[in-house]
Amino acid sequence: MVFRMPFRERTLWRARVGLAGLVVLLGLGLVAVVLWHVPTPGGMGLSFEAWYGNWRGVLVASALFTAFLLAFARPRRRVEWRNTGLYVAFLISLFTEMFGLPLTIFLIAPSFGVSPVEFGNEESHLWAYLLDRLGVLPLEVGVYLVMVLSVILIAIAISLVAVGWVTVYRGREALVTTGLYRHLRHPQYLGLILIILAFNIQWPTLPTLLMGPVLIAMYLGLARREDAELTTRFGEAFLDYAARTPAFIPELRRRRRPGVPVAGERGAGGGGGGGLPS
């Protein structure tokens, strides 16, 4: 007798395997990025010529993060496709300047009175370079600082998006209030916002600095829209949940009485339907 796993469990198992593969792949990618970006022991980074023009790196990094986004965002409606499209544009713009052609460096280098070719991989961490020019931190220390901070944020963000997706997937059509959703109504949207912030800390460019606030505002708006939809769908159950669960930032606060909405609080969630559509 051959045992066949029920369809629901089989589908969930496949989803978990795919999730684990994506997370491992992204984890290895993050490790590679860290090892590639941080200064060498001798304090000498790669030169402009050695670092830029790496179009294979542009393609691999863009494809990796875009695959992660599409795997967990699952855009369905026009507004979701719009957000996803802009997010993909953000990623492609970022990695094009990170590995391929640094347009931002060409534009700002004259302001520092230096040639663009003086920006190797260390100097291209612009926040670290600025701290060094201001005499706040040596360049090598600044690079370590921005890399460690950004990688920690990206790791947290990937976990929020991936674990949040699994929680929503397992909940199917029910109002999900367990796991991450016990503490936040929108862990997945928070994760995507943290990735935007992390990359603008690690490798700021003029396009990503401009697109970042727009993307964040769009996801905040999408979250409010989902709160309204979930209120219509689940009624008092969602209002009770929203009254005791913050949208994005966990709070140490006294538990509110169930059924008492918070005056003036604007929901930003997808609590049961998930921060992202499943």
PyMOL commands that set and color helices and strands:
alter all, ss='L'
color gray80, all
select helices_A, chain A and resi 7-37+48-51+55-73+78-100+103-112+116-118+126-133+139-171+179-182+187-202+206-234+236-244
alter helices_A, ss='H'
color red, helices_A
deselect
rebuild
show_as cartoon
